[in-house]
Amino acid sequence: MKFAESTNGSVLVVKVLSSRITADIAPSFKEGIINYVNKGSRKIVLDMSEVTFIDSSGLGALIGCIKVIGDDGALVLYGARDAVVSMFKLTRMNKVFPMYASQEEAVSAVS
Amino acid sequence: MPRLTLSIHSDLEDVSLLGVAIKGLCLYLGLGSASSNEAELCVVEAVTNVILHAYNGERGYAVDVAMWANGDKVVFEITDSGTAMTSRQAEVLMHGTSRGESEPQNSEPLNFQSLNKDALAESGRGLQIIHDLMDEVTYARNVEGNCLTLTKRIGETNRR
């Protein structure tokens, strides 16, 4: 699972470089995000603009990540495409993962 | 009627190839973009479920997906020779679940701000997703194994 990371103030911005988050890569996706948390990043903005498909396993991996981050941190998304947004709305996970149109909005929300 | 069968081995790494093919075929058959995305998602969820549960994650077993268009609908038939679904899993597939976090028919807004995130399940949504997105779902167990049939209607403007 490949990511590209950058910082924006106190927020870590992580771009997901895979076009699909599915059962075969969900464990490595979760491990990768948790590695950032273990290194001290508790406010994470995920750039989902390259992701065209996510299944329930990918969703489960994201849920596993917010459990590790806990209530004193944040994991929010931006740039999600229609199919990904639809998946979050269908499962009502858009209520768990705030989704924004731009990186600026996402970073501002968690800063 | 034209009918196509795609077959993969029970390897999660092969499921995306299948999903991409299914979506392309759905677009060709006139399902439209949103419904084709939904059909891809449902087939991916169903095949992943077969690999993880019917075959217990073991590689080397066949998972077949036959699909055909029949008038105003596209039908997907997913077959495997693994373990049968439990009665609870079959119930969720065909009738849905009352679990609040994944119950989109519930008009009451959920207050996730006060929700204990540790209580959120990391798995178990796939069958509910299939139930919610497909127009018809049937599951049968026979001597050859499991047969899951999913039907998605083609909108009038998209019919070929």
Interface residues (C-beta under 8 A of the other chain):
Chain A: R20 T22 A23 D24 F53 D55 S56 S57 L59 G60 A61 I63 G64 I66 K67 G70 D71 D82 A83 S86 M87 K89 L90 T91 R92 K95 V96
Chain B: L12 E13 V15 S16 G19 A34 N37 E38 E40 L41 V44 E45 T48 I51 L52 E101 S102 E103 P104 L110 F112 L115 K117 D118 L120 A121 E122 S123 G124 R125 G126 Q128 I129 D132 L133
